Amino acid sequence: MTNKTPAKSALDIFTALIADHNKHRKLLDQIEAADKDARLEHFAAFALEAKAHAAAEEQALYSVMMANPDLTSKARHSVAEHKEIEDLIDEIAELDAGSKTWSEKFEELKHEYLHHIAEEEDEMFPAADEELTTSEERDMGAVFKDRKPKEKAAATVGEED
């Protein structure tokens, strides 16, 4: 899958989210290509990034979308997918990284995550962009950039969160 290129200024929410998605795509490829020891390190990095991204995205973008009747169902769908992905990350974190089960679950996670971000980029973000003002998008970008490091500091790999 090719990386998406942010279309707007670096200040808006969609540019920030797509930049993160591109980083996540690279991490998933690194996990897939790594040996067992490096796989664990890359997986931990992906897990923390993905969890922080999802939490900050929900606070910055989805909270605003939920308040817009034309966007509520799309936001709910994405939030539900975030939960499914987080549960899968936590499940994988408890497995032996050298096992067949780990590899199978990782492939499921990669497929689900790539589907999720493609859906966001191709459907949800354009729909939200039509409904939201440039000012709102910039404000949401600022909220996301503020919240993500805080969420990453609080995130864990595994079910202890």
GIVEN-V82604 format. One record per backbone hydrogen bond with DSSP energy under -0.5 kcal/mol. CO is the residue of the C=O (numbers start at 1). NH is the residue of the N-H. E is the energy in kcal/mol with one decimal. If there is no record, write none. Layout:
BEGIN
CO&NH&E + CO&NH&E
END
This chain:
BEGIN
4&6&-0.6 + 9&12&-1.6 + 12&16&-1.8 + 13&17&-2.5 + 14&18&-2.6 + 15&19&-2.1 + 16&20&-1.8 + 17&21&-2.5 + 18&22&-2.4 + 19&23&-1.7 + 20&24&-2.6 + 21&25&-2.5 + 22&26&-1.7 + 23&27&-2.1 + 24&28&-2.5 + 25&29&-2.0 + 26&30&-2.3 + 27&31&-2.5 + 28&32&-2.2 + 29&33&-1.8 + 30&34&-1.0 + 31&34&-0.8 + 35&39&-2.8 + 36&40&-1.6 + 37&41&-1.3 + 38&42&-2.8 + 39&43&-2.8 + 40&44&-2.4 + 41&45&-2.0 + 42&46&-2.6 + 43&47&-3.1 + 44&48&-2.3 + 45&49&-2.2 + 46&50&-3.4 + 47&51&-2.4 + 48&52&-2.3 + 49&53&-2.8 + 50&54&-2.5 + 51&55&-2.3 + 52&56&-2.5 + 53&57&-2.8 + 54&58&-2.4 + 55&59&-1.9 + 56&60&-2.7 + 57&61&-2.6 + 57&62&-1.9 + 58&63&-1.6 + 61&64&-0.5 + 61&65&-2.5 + 62&66&-2.7 + 63&67&-0.8 + 64&67&-0.5 + 65&68&-1.5 + 67&69&-0.7 + 68&71&-2.3 + 68&72&-1.4 + 71&75&-2.3 + 72&76&-2.7 + 73&77&-2.2 + 74&78&-2.1 + 75&79&-2.5 + 76&80&-2.3 + 77&81&-2.0 + 78&82&-2.3 + 79&83&-1.9 + 80&84&-2.0 + 81&85&-2.6 + 82&86&-2.8 + 83&87&-2.5 + 84&88&-1.9 + 85&89&-2.6 + 86&90&-2.4 + 87&91&-2.1 + 88&92&-2.5 + 89&93&-2.3 + 90&94&-0.7 + 91&94&-0.9 + 92&95&-1.8 + 95&97&-0.5 + 96&99&-2.1 + 99&103&-1.8 + 100&104&-2.6 + 101&105&-2.9 + 102&106&-2.8 + 103&107&-2.3 + 104&108&-1.9 + 105&109&-2.7 + 106&110&-3.2 + 107&111&-2.4 + 108&112&-2.8 + 109&113&-3.2 + 110&114&-2.7 + 111&115&-2.2 + 112&116&-2.5 + 113&117&-2.7 + 114&118&-2.0 + 115&119&-2.4 + 116&120&-2.4 + 117&121&-2.6 + 118&122&-2.9 + 119&123&-2.3 + 119&124&-1.8 + 120&125&-3.6 + 123&127&-1.8 + 124&128&-2.8 + 125&129&-2.8 + 126&130&-1.6 + 127&131&-1.1 + 128&132&-2.4 + 133&137&-2.4 + 134&138&-2.2 + 135&139&-2.6 + 136&140&-2.8 + 137&13&-1.4 + 137&141&-1.9 + 138&142&-2.1 + 139&143&-2.1 + 140&144&-2.8 + 141&145&-2.5 + 142&146&-1.8 + 143&147&-2.9 + 144&148&-2.7 + 145&149&-0.6 + 146&150&-0.7 + 147&151&-2.7 + 148&152&-2.7 + 149&153&-2.0 + 150&154&-1.2 + 151&155&-1.2 + 156&158&-0.7 + 158&161&-0.6
END
